[in-house]
Amino acid sequence: MVAQCADIPADAIMFGDDWGDQRGVILGPERWREFLKPRWATIYDTVHAQGKVVISHCCGSIADIMPDVIEIGLDVLESVQPEATGMNPYQL
C-alpha cells in the first residue's frame, strides 16, 4: 500500500503514529529499535525511492529515538510537543 501511495503525484507522504507519551517512548527505545525501526525504515525507503519527502506526525516524547528516526530517513517531524520530556525544539 505504501508503494501505491508513494506513486501518486505529490511532493510528500505524511504518516501519523504516536511513538511517545509525555515521559518518553511508549515501547521504550530498545523495543522501538527492535520492532518498529526496521519496518519504518522500509516504509521511508519506499517513499524516498519515489523522490518524495517523508513527513511524520508524532505526539509525545521521542527524544530518545530522535537519532534513529533521522537515521532511517524522516525528513520532517510535524507536531513537536515541547511540553513532553526532552522535546524542546531548540535542543532537538
PyMOL Python script that loads the backbone (N, CA, C, O; Angstrom):
from pymol import cmd

cmd.read_pdbstr("""\
ATOM      1  N   MET A   1       0.821  -1.181   0.000  1.00  0.00           N
ATOM      2  CA  MET A   1       0.000   0.000   0.000  1.00  0.00           C
ATOM      3  C   MET A   1       0.874   1.256   0.000  1.00  0.00           C
ATOM      4  O   MET A   1       0.527   2.243  -0.650  1.00  0.00           O
ATOM      5  N   VAL A   2       1.983   1.237   0.707  1.00  0.00           N
ATOM      6  CA  VAL A   2       2.868   2.404   0.734  1.00  0.00           C
ATOM      7  C   VAL A   2       3.404   2.689  -0.659  1.00  0.00           C
ATOM      8  O   VAL A   2       3.477   3.847  -1.070  1.00  0.00           O
ATOM      9  N   ALA A   3       3.777   1.652  -1.386  1.00  0.00           N
ATOM     10  CA  ALA A   3       4.293   1.850  -2.742  1.00  0.00           C
ATOM     11  C   ALA A   3       3.234   2.493  -3.635  1.00  0.00           C
ATOM     12  O   ALA A   3       3.555   3.345  -4.463  1.00  0.00           O
ATOM     13  N   GLN A   4       1.988   2.094  -3.472  1.00  0.00           N
ATOM     14  CA  GLN A   4       0.914   2.689  -4.266  1.00  0.00           C
ATOM     15  C   GLN A   4       0.724   4.155  -3.897  1.00  0.00           C
ATOM     16  O   GLN A   4       0.542   4.995  -4.778  1.00  0.00           O
ATOM     17  N   CYS A   5       0.765   4.470  -2.614  1.00  0.00           N
ATOM     18  CA  CYS A   5       0.620   5.856  -2.174  1.00  0.00           C
ATOM     19  C   CYS A   5       1.816   6.686  -2.619  1.00  0.00           C
ATOM     20  O   CYS A   5       1.660   7.839  -3.021  1.00  0.00           O
ATOM     21  N   ALA A   6       3.002   6.108  -2.549  1.00  0.00           N
ATOM     22  CA  ALA A   6       4.211   6.840  -2.933  1.00  0.00           C
ATOM     23  C   ALA A   6       4.235   7.115  -4.428  1.00  0.00           C
ATOM     24  O   ALA A   6       4.991   7.972  -4.886  1.00  0.00           O
ATOM     25  N   ASP A   7       3.422   6.406  -5.191  1.00  0.00           N
ATOM     26  CA  ASP A   7       3.388   6.562  -6.637  1.00  0.00           C
ATOM     27  C   ASP A   7       2.446   7.686  -7.089  1.00  0.00           C
ATOM     28  O   ASP A   7       2.407   8.005  -8.277  1.00  0.00           O
ATOM     29  N   ILE A   8       1.697   8.285  -6.177  1.00  0.00           N
ATOM     30  CA  ILE A   8       0.773   9.352  -6.551  1.00  0.00           C
ATOM     31  C   ILE A   8       1.551  10.644  -6.792  1.00  0.00           C
ATOM     32  O   ILE A   8       2.653  10.814  -6.269  1.00  0.00           O
ATOM     33  N   PRO A   9       0.985  11.550  -7.578  1.00  0.00           N
ATOM     34  CA  PRO A   9       1.692  12.806  -7.860  1.00  0.00           C
ATOM     35  C   PRO A   9       1.602  13.776  -6.678  1.00  0.00           C
ATOM     36  O   PRO A   9       0.713  14.627  -6.631  1.00  0.00           O
ATOM     37  N   ALA A  10       2.503  13.642  -5.754  1.00  0.00           N
ATOM     38  CA  ALA A  10       2.583  14.529  -4.594  1.00  0.00           C
ATOM     39  C   ALA A  10       4.054  14.703  -4.241  1.00  0.00           C
ATOM     40  O   ALA A  10       4.890  13.876  -4.606  1.00  0.00           O
ATOM     41  N   ASP A  11       4.359  15.767  -3.540  1.00  0.00           N
ATOM     42  CA  ASP A  11       5.753  16.025  -3.160  1.00  0.00           C
ATOM     43  C   ASP A  11       6.164  15.280  -1.899  1.00  0.00           C
ATOM     44  O   ASP A  11       7.350  15.052  -1.662  1.00  0.00           O
ATOM     45  N   ALA A  12       5.176  14.902  -1.089  1.00  0.00           N
ATOM     46  CA  ALA A  12       5.480  14.273   0.197  1.00  0.00           C
ATOM     47  C   ALA A  12       4.385  13.281   0.564  1.00  0.00           C
ATOM     48  O   ALA A  12       3.255  13.355   0.082  1.00  0.00           O
ATOM     49  N   ILE A  13       4.763  12.350   1.435  1.00  0.00           N
ATOM     50  CA  ILE A  13       3.799  11.416   2.026  1.00  0.00           C
ATOM     51  C   ILE A  13       3.891  11.610   3.535  1.00  0.00           C
ATOM     52  O   ILE A  13       4.982  11.628   4.106  1.00  0.00           O
ATOM     53  N   MET A  14       2.728  11.756   4.175  1.00  0.00           N
ATOM     54  CA  MET A  14       2.689  12.010   5.612  1.00  0.00           C
ATOM     55  C   MET A  14       2.114  10.809   6.350  1.00  0.00           C
ATOM     56  O   MET A  14       1.112  10.222   5.940  1.00  0.00           O
ATOM     57  N   PHE A  15       2.769  10.464   7.439  1.00  0.00           N
ATOM     58  CA  PHE A  15       2.342   9.366   8.299  1.00  0.00           C
ATOM     59  C   PHE A  15       2.007   9.919   9.681  1.00  0.00           C
ATOM     60  O   PHE A  15       2.455  11.005  10.049  1.00  0.00           O
ATOM     61  N   GLY A  16       1.230   9.177  10.431  1.00  0.00           N
ATOM     62  CA  GLY A  16       0.924   9.552  11.806  1.00  0.00           C
ATOM     63  C   GLY A  16       0.961   8.322  12.692  1.00  0.00           C
ATOM     64  O   GLY A  16       0.196   7.379  12.495  1.00  0.00           O
ATOM     65  N   ASP A  17       1.843   8.338  13.653  1.00  0.00           N
ATOM     66  CA  ASP A  17       1.962   7.211  14.580  1.00  0.00           C
ATOM     67  C   ASP A  17       2.612   7.745  15.850  1.00  0.00           C
ATOM     68  O   ASP A  17       3.801   8.063  15.852  1.00  0.00           O
ATOM     69  N   ASP A  18       1.851   7.842  16.915  1.00  0.00           N
ATOM     70  CA  ASP A  18       2.391   8.399  18.158  1.00  0.00           C
ATOM     71  C   ASP A  18       3.255   7.371  18.869  1.00  0.00           C
ATOM     72  O   ASP A  18       2.746   6.408  19.444  1.00  0.00           O
ATOM     73  N   TRP A  19       4.565   7.581  18.825  1.00  0.00           N
ATOM     74  CA  TRP A  19       5.518   6.668  19.447  1.00  0.00           C
ATOM     75  C   TRP A  19       5.793   7.025  20.899  1.00  0.00           C
ATOM     76  O   TRP A  19       6.352   6.217  21.640  1.00  0.00           O
ATOM     77  N   GLY A  20       5.406   8.231  21.316  1.00  0.00           N
ATOM     78  CA  GLY A  20       5.737   8.667  22.664  1.00  0.00           C
ATOM     79  C   GLY A  20       4.531   9.108  23.460  1.00  0.00           C
ATOM     80  O   GLY A  20       3.459   9.376  22.919  1.00  0.00           O
ATOM     81  N   ASP A  21       4.742   9.175  24.775  1.00  0.00           N
ATOM     82  CA  ASP A  21       3.776   9.821  25.656  1.00  0.00           C
ATOM     83  C   ASP A  21       4.490  11.006  26.301  1.00  0.00           C
ATOM     84  O   ASP A  21       5.552  11.416  25.830  1.00  0.00           O
ATOM     85  N   GLN A  22       3.934  11.550  27.348  1.00  0.00           N
ATOM     86  CA  GLN A  22       4.526  12.743  27.971  1.00  0.00           C
ATOM     87  C   GLN A  22       5.937  12.506  28.504  1.00  0.00           C
ATOM     88  O   GLN A  22       6.727  13.445  28.598  1.00  0.00           O
ATOM     89  N   ARG A  23       6.258  11.261  28.854  1.00  0.00           N
ATOM     90  CA  ARG A  23       7.530  10.976  29.521  1.00  0.00           C
ATOM     91  C   ARG A  23       8.580  10.323  28.641  1.00  0.00           C
ATOM     92  O   ARG A  23       9.768  10.396  28.957  1.00  0.00           O
ATOM     93  N   GLY A  24       8.188   9.693  27.559  1.00  0.00           N
ATOM     94  CA  GLY A  24       9.174   9.009  26.728  1.00  0.00           C
ATOM     95  C   GLY A  24       8.533   8.094  25.703  1.00  0.00           C
ATOM     96  O   GLY A  24       7.324   8.141  25.474  1.00  0.00           O
ATOM     97  N   VAL A  25       9.345   7.275  25.100  1.00  0.00           N
ATOM     98  CA  VAL A  25       8.884   6.345  24.066  1.00  0.00           C
ATOM     99  C   VAL A  25       8.005   5.277  24.713  1.00  0.00           C
ATOM    100  O   VAL A  25       8.418   4.634  25.679  1.00  0.00           O
ATOM    101  N   ILE A  26       6.811   5.088  24.194  1.00  0.00           N
ATOM    102  CA  ILE A  26       5.828   4.192  24.808  1.00  0.00           C
ATOM    103  C   ILE A  26       6.365   2.772  24.948  1.00  0.00           C
ATOM    104  O   ILE A  26       6.234   2.170  26.013  1.00  0.00           O
ATOM    105  N   LEU A  27       6.961   2.230  23.903  1.00  0.00           N
ATOM    106  CA  LEU A  27       7.505   0.870  23.959  1.00  0.00           C
ATOM    107  C   LEU A  27       8.864   0.810  24.650  1.00  0.00           C
ATOM    108  O   LEU A  27       9.350  -0.270  24.985  1.00  0.00           O
ATOM    109  N   GLY A  28       9.460   1.952  24.857  1.00  0.00           N
ATOM    110  CA  GLY A  28      10.845   2.019  25.302  1.00  0.00           C
ATOM    111  C   GLY A  28      11.734   2.041  24.075  1.00  0.00           C
ATOM    112  O   GLY A  28      11.408   1.422  23.061  1.00  0.00           O
ATOM    113  N   PRO A  29      12.865   2.753  24.154  1.00  0.00           N
ATOM    114  CA  PRO A  29      13.732   2.873  22.979  1.00  0.00           C
ATOM    115  C   PRO A  29      14.238   1.542  22.435  1.00  0.00           C
ATOM    116  O   PRO A  29      14.325   1.368  21.220  1.00  0.00           O
ATOM    117  N   GLU A  30      14.569   0.608  23.308  1.00  0.00           N
ATOM    118  CA  GLU A  30      15.117  -0.678  22.843  1.00  0.00           C
ATOM    119  C   GLU A  30      14.101  -1.453  22.024  1.00  0.00           C
ATOM    120  O   GLU A  30      14.426  -1.974  20.958  1.00  0.00           O
ATOM    121  N   ARG A  31      12.884  -1.529  22.513  1.00  0.00           N
ATOM    122  CA  ARG A  31      11.849  -2.273  21.775  1.00  0.00           C
ATOM    123  C   ARG A  31      11.454  -1.544  20.494  1.00  0.00           C
ATOM    124  O   ARG A  31      11.192  -2.177  19.471  1.00  0.00           O
ATOM    125  N   TRP A  32      11.411  -0.213  20.550  1.00  0.00           N
ATOM    126  CA  TRP A  32      11.119   0.544  19.336  1.00  0.00           C
ATOM    127  C   TRP A  32      12.159   0.215  18.269  1.00  0.00           C
ATOM    128  O   TRP A  32      11.820  -0.029  17.111  1.00  0.00           O
ATOM    129  N   ARG A  33      13.430   0.211  18.674  1.00  0.00           N
ATOM    130  CA  ARG A  33      14.501  -0.091  17.723  1.00  0.00           C
ATOM    131  C   ARG A  33      14.388  -1.509  17.173  1.00  0.00           C
ATOM    132  O   ARG A  33      14.653  -1.742  15.994  1.00  0.00           O
ATOM    133  N   GLU A  34      14.004  -2.441  18.007  1.00  0.00           N
ATOM    134  CA  GLU A  34      13.913  -3.839  17.578  1.00  0.00           C
ATOM    135  C   GLU A  34      12.714  -4.092  16.670  1.00  0.00           C
ATOM    136  O   GLU A  34      12.840  -4.759  15.643  1.00  0.00           O
ATOM    137  N   PHE A  35      11.549  -3.559  17.047  1.00  0.00           N
ATOM    138  CA  PHE A  35      10.320  -3.925  16.347  1.00  0.00           C
ATOM    139  C   PHE A  35       9.852  -2.907  15.310  1.00  0.00           C
ATOM    140  O   PHE A  35       9.371  -3.296  14.246  1.00  0.00           O
ATOM    141  N   LEU A  36       9.981  -1.626  15.595  1.00  0.00           N
ATOM    142  CA  LEU A  36       9.424  -0.623  14.695  1.00  0.00           C
ATOM    143  C   LEU A  36      10.441   0.002  13.751  1.00  0.00           C
ATOM    144  O   LEU A  36      10.119   0.281  12.596  1.00  0.00           O
ATOM    145  N   LYS A  37      11.639   0.223  14.216  1.00  0.00           N
ATOM    146  CA  LYS A  37      12.634   0.900  13.384  1.00  0.00           C
ATOM    147  C   LYS A  37      12.837   0.219  12.030  1.00  0.00           C
ATOM    148  O   LYS A  37      12.821   0.906  11.009  1.00  0.00           O
ATOM    149  N   PRO A  38      13.027  -1.104  11.978  1.00  0.00           N
ATOM    150  CA  PRO A  38      13.236  -1.736  10.656  1.00  0.00           C
ATOM    151  C   PRO A  38      12.028  -1.591   9.729  1.00  0.00           C
ATOM    152  O   PRO A  38      12.190  -1.435   8.518  1.00  0.00           O
ATOM    153  N   ARG A  39      10.846  -1.640  10.280  1.00  0.00           N
ATOM    154  CA  ARG A  39       9.641  -1.538   9.456  1.00  0.00           C
ATOM    155  C   ARG A  39       9.470  -0.118   8.912  1.00  0.00           C
ATOM    156  O   ARG A  39       9.156   0.073   7.738  1.00  0.00           O
ATOM    157  N   TRP A  40       9.682   0.873   9.783  1.00  0.00           N
ATOM    158  CA  TRP A  40       9.577   2.256   9.321  1.00  0.00           C
ATOM    159  C   TRP A  40      10.684   2.585   8.333  1.00  0.00           C
ATOM    160  O   TRP A  40      10.460   3.356   7.400  1.00  0.00           O
ATOM    161  N   ALA A  41      11.866   2.023   8.512  1.00  0.00           N
ATOM    162  CA  ALA A  41      12.963   2.247   7.561  1.00  0.00           C
ATOM    163  C   ALA A  41      12.564   1.778   6.168  1.00  0.00           C
ATOM    164  O   ALA A  41      12.835   2.462   5.182  1.00  0.00           O
ATOM    165  N   THR A  42      11.932   0.634   6.083  1.00  0.00           N
ATOM    166  CA  THR A  42      11.475   0.096   4.798  1.00  0.00           C
ATOM    167  C   THR A  42      10.415   1.007   4.178  1.00  0.00           C
ATOM    168  O   THR A  42      10.440   1.276   2.977  1.00  0.00           O
ATOM    169  N   ILE A  43       9.501   1.470   4.998  1.00  0.00           N
ATOM    170  CA  ILE A  43       8.451   2.372   4.511  1.00  0.00           C
ATOM    171  C   ILE A  43       9.059   3.676   4.004  1.00  0.00           C
ATOM    172  O   ILE A  43       8.717   4.143   2.917  1.00  0.00           O
ATOM    173  N   TYR A  44       9.953   4.258   4.784  1.00  0.00           N
ATOM    174  CA  TYR A  44      10.580   5.518   4.374  1.00  0.00           C
ATOM    175  C   TYR A  44      11.411   5.327   3.112  1.00  0.00           C
ATOM    176  O   TYR A  44      11.411   6.200   2.244  1.00  0.00           O
ATOM    177  N   ASP A  45      12.114   4.217   2.989  1.00  0.00           N
ATOM    178  CA  ASP A  45      12.897   3.926   1.783  1.00  0.00           C
ATOM    179  C   ASP A  45      11.995   3.863   0.548  1.00  0.00           C
ATOM    180  O   ASP A  45      12.363   4.344  -0.523  1.00  0.00           O
ATOM    181  N   THR A  46      10.827   3.274   0.707  1.00  0.00           N
ATOM    182  CA  THR A  46       9.875   3.170  -0.399  1.00  0.00           C
ATOM    183  C   THR A  46       9.435   4.555  -0.861  1.00  0.00           C
ATOM    184  O   THR A  46       9.351   4.821  -2.060  1.00  0.00           O
ATOM    185  N   VAL A  47       9.157   5.429   0.094  1.00  0.00           N
ATOM    186  CA  VAL A  47       8.741   6.798  -0.242  1.00  0.00           C
ATOM    187  C   VAL A  47       9.894   7.561  -0.903  1.00  0.00           C
ATOM    188  O   VAL A  47       9.701   8.231  -1.917  1.00  0.00           O
ATOM    189  N   HIS A  48      11.078   7.455  -0.325  1.00  0.00           N
ATOM    190  CA  HIS A  48      12.237   8.153  -0.899  1.00  0.00           C
ATOM    191  C   HIS A  48      12.572   7.649  -2.301  1.00  0.00           C
ATOM    192  O   HIS A  48      13.024   8.422  -3.146  1.00  0.00           O
ATOM    193  N   ALA A  49      12.353   6.363  -2.552  1.00  0.00           N
ATOM    194  CA  ALA A  49      12.631   5.798  -3.874  1.00  0.00           C
ATOM    195  C   ALA A  49      11.765   6.448  -4.956  1.00  0.00           C
ATOM    196  O   ALA A  49      12.122   6.430  -6.134  1.00  0.00           O
ATOM    197  N   GLN A  50      10.644   7.013  -4.560  1.00  0.00           N
ATOM    198  CA  GLN A  50       9.761   7.716  -5.496  1.00  0.00           C
ATOM    199  C   GLN A  50      10.088   9.214  -5.554  1.00  0.00           C
ATOM    200  O   GLN A  50       9.394   9.986  -6.216  1.00  0.00           O
ATOM    201  N   GLY A  51      11.168   9.614  -4.843  1.00  0.00           N
ATOM    202  CA  GLY A  51      11.588  11.014  -4.872  1.00  0.00           C
ATOM    203  C   GLY A  51      10.746  11.933  -4.010  1.00  0.00           C
ATOM    204  O   GLY A  51      10.685  13.140  -4.243  1.00  0.00           O
ATOM    205  N   LYS A  52      10.103  11.359  -3.022  1.00  0.00           N
ATOM    206  CA  LYS A  52       9.219  12.145  -2.170  1.00  0.00           C
ATOM    207  C   LYS A  52       9.804  12.352  -0.773  1.00  0.00           C
ATOM    208  O   LYS A  52      10.696  11.624  -0.338  1.00  0.00           O
ATOM    209  N   VAL A  53       9.285  13.349  -0.095  1.00  0.00           N
ATOM    210  CA  VAL A  53       9.677  13.692   1.263  1.00  0.00           C
ATOM    211  C   VAL A  53       8.799  12.910   2.238  1.00  0.00           C
ATOM    212  O   VAL A  53       7.605  12.728   2.001  1.00  0.00           O
ATOM    213  N   VAL A  54       9.402  12.447   3.340  1.00  0.00           N
ATOM    214  CA  VAL A  54       8.671  11.731   4.390  1.00  0.00           C
ATOM    215  C   VAL A  54       8.378  12.707   5.527  1.00  0.00           C
ATOM    216  O   VAL A  54       9.284  13.319   6.092  1.00  0.00           O
ATOM    217  N   ILE A  55       7.095  12.838   5.847  1.00  0.00           N
ATOM    218  CA  ILE A  55       6.646  13.665   6.961  1.00  0.00           C
ATOM    219  C   ILE A  55       5.956  12.744   7.958  1.00  0.00           C
ATOM    220  O   ILE A  55       5.205  11.851   7.566  1.00  0.00           O
ATOM    221  N   SER A  56       6.209  12.960   9.240  1.00  0.00           N
ATOM    222  CA  SER A  56       5.531  12.155  10.249  1.00  0.00           C
ATOM    223  C   SER A  56       4.965  13.046  11.339  1.00  0.00           C
ATOM    224  O   SER A  56       5.652  13.921  11.866  1.00  0.00           O
ATOM    225  N   HIS A  57       3.713  12.811  11.667  1.00  0.00           N
ATOM    226  CA  HIS A  57       3.091  13.439  12.824  1.00  0.00           C
ATOM    227  C   HIS A  57       3.285  12.487  13.998  1.00  0.00           C
ATOM    228  O   HIS A  57       2.909  11.317  13.930  1.00  0.00           O
ATOM    229  N   CYS A  58       3.863  12.991  15.056  1.00  0.00           N
ATOM    230  CA  CYS A  58       4.116  12.146  16.216  1.00  0.00           C
ATOM    231  C   CYS A  58       4.047  12.996  17.473  1.00  0.00           C
ATOM    232  O   CYS A  58       4.868  13.891  17.672  1.00  0.00           O
ATOM    233  N   CYS A  59       3.076  12.718  18.311  1.00  0.00           N
ATOM    234  CA  CYS A  59       2.973  13.404  19.596  1.00  0.00           C
ATOM    235  C   CYS A  59       3.842  12.697  20.632  1.00  0.00           C
ATOM    236  O   CYS A  59       4.263  11.556  20.439  1.00  0.00           O
ATOM    237  N   GLY A  60       4.097  13.393  21.723  1.00  0.00           N
ATOM    238  CA  GLY A  60       4.822  12.794  22.832  1.00  0.00           C
ATOM    239  C   GLY A  60       6.317  12.964  22.729  1.00  0.00           C
ATOM    240  O   GLY A  60       6.832  13.606  21.812  1.00  0.00           O
ATOM    241  N   SER A  61       7.006  12.372  23.695  1.00  0.00           N
ATOM    242  CA  SER A  61       8.462  12.487  23.781  1.00  0.00           C
ATOM    243  C   SER A  61       9.132  11.333  23.039  1.00  0.00           C
ATOM    244  O   SER A  61       9.021  10.171  23.428  1.00  0.00           O
ATOM    245  N   ILE A  62       9.829  11.685  21.963  1.00  0.00           N
ATOM    246  CA  ILE A  62      10.601  10.689  21.226  1.00  0.00           C
ATOM    247  C   ILE A  62      12.076  11.095  21.169  1.00  0.00           C
ATOM    248  O   ILE A  62      12.821  10.643  20.299  1.00  0.00           O
ATOM    249  N   ALA A  63      12.482  11.949  22.101  1.00  0.00           N
ATOM    250  CA  ALA A  63      13.864  12.445  22.110  1.00  0.00           C
ATOM    251  C   ALA A  63      14.872  11.301  22.143  1.00  0.00           C
ATOM    252  O   ALA A  63      15.935  11.397  21.529  1.00  0.00           O
ATOM    253  N   ASP A  64      14.555  10.226  22.849  1.00  0.00           N
ATOM    254  CA  ASP A  64      15.494   9.101  22.966  1.00  0.00           C
ATOM    255  C   ASP A  64      15.722   8.356  21.660  1.00  0.00           C
ATOM    256  O   ASP A  64      16.744   7.691  21.490  1.00  0.00           O
ATOM    257  N   ILE A  65      14.772   8.467  20.739  1.00  0.00           N
ATOM    258  CA  ILE A  65      14.928   7.774  19.453  1.00  0.00           C
ATOM    259  C   ILE A  65      15.099   8.750  18.290  1.00  0.00           C
ATOM    260  O   ILE A  65      15.135   8.327  17.135  1.00  0.00           O
ATOM    261  N   MET A  66      15.203  10.033  18.574  1.00  0.00           N
ATOM    262  CA  MET A  66      15.335  11.019  17.503  1.00  0.00           C
ATOM    263  C   MET A  66      16.517  10.715  16.573  1.00  0.00           C
ATOM    264  O   MET A  66      16.356  10.822  15.358  1.00  0.00           O
ATOM    265  N   PRO A  67      17.696  10.341  17.087  1.00  0.00           N
ATOM    266  CA  PRO A  67      18.778   9.978  16.157  1.00  0.00           C
ATOM    267  C   PRO A  67      18.418   8.797  15.248  1.00  0.00           C
ATOM    268  O   PRO A  67      18.819   8.756  14.085  1.00  0.00           O
ATOM    269  N   ASP A  68      17.665   7.846  15.785  1.00  0.00           N
ATOM    270  CA  ASP A  68      17.232   6.693  14.979  1.00  0.00           C
ATOM    271  C   ASP A  68      16.260   7.120  13.891  1.00  0.00           C
ATOM    272  O   ASP A  68      16.348   6.663  12.752  1.00  0.00           O
ATOM    273  N   VAL A  69      15.333   7.999  14.251  1.00  0.00           N
ATOM    274  CA  VAL A  69      14.322   8.458  13.307  1.00  0.00           C
ATOM    275  C   VAL A  69      14.990   9.213  12.154  1.00  0.00           C
ATOM    276  O   VAL A  69      14.599   9.068  10.996  1.00  0.00           O
ATOM    277  N   ILE A  70      15.984  10.007  12.481  1.00  0.00           N
ATOM    278  CA  ILE A  70      16.739  10.713  11.440  1.00  0.00           C
ATOM    279  C   ILE A  70      17.513   9.709  10.587  1.00  0.00           C
ATOM    280  O   ILE A  70      17.549   9.820   9.362  1.00  0.00           O
ATOM    281  N   GLU A  71      18.124   8.739  11.240  1.00  0.00           N
ATOM    282  CA  GLU A  71      18.912   7.719  10.526  1.00  0.00           C
ATOM    283  C   GLU A  71      18.092   6.959   9.491  1.00  0.00           C
ATOM    284  O   GLU A  71      18.589   6.663   8.404  1.00  0.00           O
ATOM    285  N   ILE A  72      16.840   6.639   9.818  1.00  0.00           N
ATOM    286  CA  ILE A  72      16.028   5.861   8.884  1.00  0.00           C
ATOM    287  C   ILE A  72      15.375   6.721   7.808  1.00  0.00           C
ATOM    288  O   ILE A  72      14.701   6.198   6.920  1.00  0.00           O
ATOM    289  N   GLY A  73      15.570   8.040   7.882  1.00  0.00           N
ATOM    290  CA  GLY A  73      15.152   8.873   6.763  1.00  0.00           C
ATOM    291  C   GLY A  73      13.977   9.798   6.964  1.00  0.00           C
ATOM    292  O   GLY A  73      13.431  10.300   5.981  1.00  0.00           O
ATOM    293  N   LEU A  74      13.561  10.049   8.194  1.00  0.00           N
ATOM    294  CA  LEU A  74      12.483  11.013   8.382  1.00  0.00           C
ATOM    295  C   LEU A  74      12.982  12.390   7.965  1.00  0.00           C
ATOM    296  O   LEU A  74      14.029  12.847   8.424  1.00  0.00           O
ATOM    297  N   ASP A  75      12.231  13.041   7.098  1.00  0.00           N
ATOM    298  CA  ASP A  75      12.618  14.363   6.611  1.00  0.00           C
ATOM    299  C   ASP A  75      12.006  15.486   7.448  1.00  0.00           C
ATOM    300  O   ASP A  75      12.660  16.497   7.706  1.00  0.00           O
ATOM    301  N   VAL A  76      10.749  15.310   7.872  1.00  0.00           N
ATOM    302  CA  VAL A  76      10.048  16.354   8.622  1.00  0.00           C
ATOM    303  C   VAL A  76       9.272  15.716   9.769  1.00  0.00           C
ATOM    304  O   VAL A  76       8.475  14.801   9.564  1.00  0.00           O
ATOM    305  N   LEU A  77       9.517  16.210  10.973  1.00  0.00           N
ATOM    306  CA  LEU A  77       8.710  15.816  12.131  1.00  0.00           C
ATOM    307  C   LEU A  77       7.701  16.918  12.373  1.00  0.00           C
ATOM    308  O   LEU A  77       8.070  18.043  12.712  1.00  0.00           O
ATOM    309  N   GLU A  78       6.450  16.607  12.203  1.00  0.00           N
ATOM    310  CA  GLU A  78       5.380  17.577  12.383  1.00  0.00           C
ATOM    311  C   GLU A  78       4.807  17.387  13.779  1.00  0.00           C
ATOM    312  O   GLU A  78       4.593  16.264  14.234  1.00  0.00           O
ATOM    313  N   SER A  79       4.569  18.491  14.438  1.00  0.00           N
ATOM    314  CA  SER A  79       3.953  18.497  15.758  1.00  0.00           C
ATOM    315  C   SER A  79       4.922  18.120  16.876  1.00  0.00           C
ATOM    316  O   SER A  79       4.658  17.201  17.652  1.00  0.00           O
ATOM    317  N   VAL A  80       6.032  18.828  16.953  1.00  0.00           N
ATOM    318  CA  VAL A  80       6.908  18.662  18.112  1.00  0.00           C
ATOM    319  C   VAL A  80       6.138  19.162  19.323  1.00  0.00           C
ATOM    320  O   VAL A  80       5.612  20.275  19.313  1.00  0.00           O
ATOM    321  N   GLN A  81       6.071  18.353  20.354  1.00  0.00           N
ATOM    322  CA  GLN A  81       5.301  18.664  21.557  1.00  0.00           C
ATOM    323  C   GLN A  81       6.272  19.125  22.652  1.00  0.00           C
ATOM    324  O   GLN A  81       6.764  18.295  23.415  1.00  0.00           O
ATOM    325  N   PRO A  82       6.555  20.426  22.745  1.00  0.00           N
ATOM    326  CA  PRO A  82       7.609  20.912  23.637  1.00  0.00           C
ATOM    327  C   PRO A  82       7.377  20.637  25.119  1.00  0.00           C
ATOM    328  O   PRO A  82       8.336  20.609  25.890  1.00  0.00           O
ATOM    329  N   GLU A  83       6.134  20.433  25.533  1.00  0.00           N
ATOM    330  CA  GLU A  83       5.884  20.158  26.948  1.00  0.00           C
ATOM    331  C   GLU A  83       6.179  18.709  27.337  1.00  0.00           C
ATOM    332  O   GLU A  83       6.198  18.380  28.523  1.00  0.00           O
ATOM    333  N   ALA A  84       6.405  17.856  26.367  1.00  0.00           N
ATOM    334  CA  ALA A  84       6.785  16.466  26.643  1.00  0.00           C
ATOM    335  C   ALA A  84       8.283  16.425  26.981  1.00  0.00           C
ATOM    336  O   ALA A  84       9.061  17.234  26.477  1.00  0.00           O
ATOM    337  N   THR A  85       8.668  15.494  27.820  1.00  0.00           N
ATOM    338  CA  THR A  85      10.048  15.377  28.293  1.00  0.00           C
ATOM    339  C   THR A  85      11.052  15.339  27.144  1.00  0.00           C
ATOM    340  O   THR A  85      10.950  14.506  26.243  1.00  0.00           O
ATOM    341  N   GLY A  86      12.022  16.251  27.189  1.00  0.00           N
ATOM    342  CA  GLY A  86      13.116  16.255  26.230  1.00  0.00           C
ATOM    343  C   GLY A  86      12.792  16.763  24.845  1.00  0.00           C
ATOM    344  O   GLY A  86      13.616  16.639  23.938  1.00  0.00           O
ATOM    345  N   MET A  87      11.610  17.335  24.654  1.00  0.00           N
ATOM    346  CA  MET A  87      11.198  17.721  23.307  1.00  0.00           C
ATOM    347  C   MET A  87      11.287  19.226  23.050  1.00  0.00           C
ATOM    348  O   MET A  87      10.541  19.755  22.225  1.00  0.00           O
ATOM    349  N   ASN A  88      12.176  19.908  23.735  1.00  0.00           N
ATOM    350  CA  ASN A  88      12.417  21.314  23.457  1.00  0.00           C
ATOM    351  C   ASN A  88      12.963  21.426  22.044  1.00  0.00           C
ATOM    352  O   ASN A  88      14.025  20.874  21.757  1.00  0.00           O
ATOM    353  N   PRO A  89      12.269  22.124  21.152  1.00  0.00           N
ATOM    354  CA  PRO A  89      12.709  22.164  19.757  1.00  0.00           C
ATOM    355  C   PRO A  89      14.106  22.745  19.574  1.00  0.00           C
ATOM    356  O   PRO A  89      14.790  22.412  18.606  1.00  0.00           O
ATOM    357  N   TYR A  90      14.533  23.598  20.480  1.00  0.00           N
ATOM    358  CA  TYR A  90      15.863  24.196  20.370  1.00  0.00           C
ATOM    359  C   TYR A  90      16.964  23.220  20.779  1.00  0.00           C
ATOM    360  O   TYR A  90      18.130  23.425  20.441  1.00  0.00           O
ATOM    361  N   GLN A  91      16.611  22.177  21.493  1.00  0.00           N
ATOM    362  CA  GLN A  91      17.597  21.184  21.916  1.00  0.00           C
ATOM    363  C   GLN A  91      17.598  19.952  21.013  1.00  0.00           C
ATOM    364  O   GLN A  91      18.567  19.194  21.000  1.00  0.00           O
ATOM    365  N   LEU A  92      16.524  19.751  20.265  1.00  0.00           N
ATOM    366  CA  LEU A  92      16.463  18.594  19.379  1.00  0.00           C
ATOM    367  C   LEU A  92      17.405  18.806  18.223  1.00  0.00           C
ATOM    368  O   LEU A  92      17.513  17.947  17.348  1.00  0.00           O
TER     369      LEU A  92
END
""", "prot")
cmd.dss("prot")
cmd.show_as("cartoon", "prot")
cmd.util.cbc("prot")
cmd.orient("prot")
